[in-house]
Structure formats: structure tokens, C-alpha cells
């Protein structure tokens, strides 16, 4: 794992907003927004980086997840919904 990557557990609300504005990759993407208002582009390990129907089903929910945090992307390998 490169030095700039780190294993992290995070909890936050799954939201969508515009990613890569102005580029050929511009799209509505799935993000994890944490309690401190940090926002990370959310990807599922092995999932499609541009549209992942499994992550789309999590939009609007609060989740706790484990994964690898890169500079701007959080690649999750495991998650669970946080109730109430």
C-alpha cells in the first residue's frame, strides 16, 4: 500500500454530488460525508468506478465502513448501515 494510502474506518452519510467538474469524467457520484463535513468520493473495492448500483442503494443512509483512504477516494471493502 503506498505511503499516502491508509486503512481507515469511517462513519458518515452517503450522498451524491457532481464529481470531476469540467472534465470528460464529470458525473453525479457517490460520496461519504462525515460528521466533520469531510467528503470522500466513495468506491467499492471491485466495483465500477463510474456507476456502482450497490453504492447507489446506500444514498441517503448513514453507514460505518472499513476501507482504504487515498487522497480523495475512500475505497470500501466492508460496511454496515447505522440505524437511527
N, C-alpha and C positions, 0 to 999 in steps of 0.2 A: 504494500500500500504506500503510495507516495507520501512524503512528509506533510504535504498540505492537506491530506485527507485524514479524517479522524472518525472513529466509531463513536456514535452518539445515540442516546435515547432522548427523544423529544416528544412533547405533547403539544397539540395545537389544533386549530380549526382548519379544515380543508376548504379552500376557496378556489375560485378561478379568476384570473385576470390576464390581460394582454402580456405576452412574453415576446422578446426579441423584436420589439417595435422597430419598424423601418427596414427590417431585413427580409430575405426570402423565407426565413423560418418564422415570421410573425404569425402568432396564433393565440387563441384563448387556451391557456394552460392551467394545470392544477398546481396549486401552491399549498404549503403548510404555513399558517400564520400562528406564531407562538404568542404567549401572554405578554411578552415584552415588545410585541409588534414586529419582531423579525419575521421575514418572509423568505421561504426557500422553495424553489422550483422542485416539485415532488415527482420522483420517478420510482417505479417498482423494478427491483432487480429482475432482469429478463423481460420486462415489459416494453412495449413500443414507446419510444421517447417522445413521439408527437401526439399520439392519442391512445390512451390506455382505458378501455371500458371499465376495468376493475377500479381504477382510481376515480373515474367519473362517478361511480356509485357512492363514493365516500364524500363527495362535495356536500357541504353543509353540516357535516358531522365533526365531532371532536374525537381525535384518535391519539393514542400513545403508540409510538413506533420506535423501532430499532433500525439503524442503518449506518451508512457511510455519508458523511458530510464533506462535500467538495467546496470549492469557493462559493458557488451559487446554487448548487443542486444537492438535494437530500435523496439518496438512493436507498429506499427502504427494502428490508428483507422480511420484516415481521411487523404486524400492527394489530391493535385491538381498539374497538370503539369504546370511548369513555362515556358512560351513561350518566345522565342527569347533571 
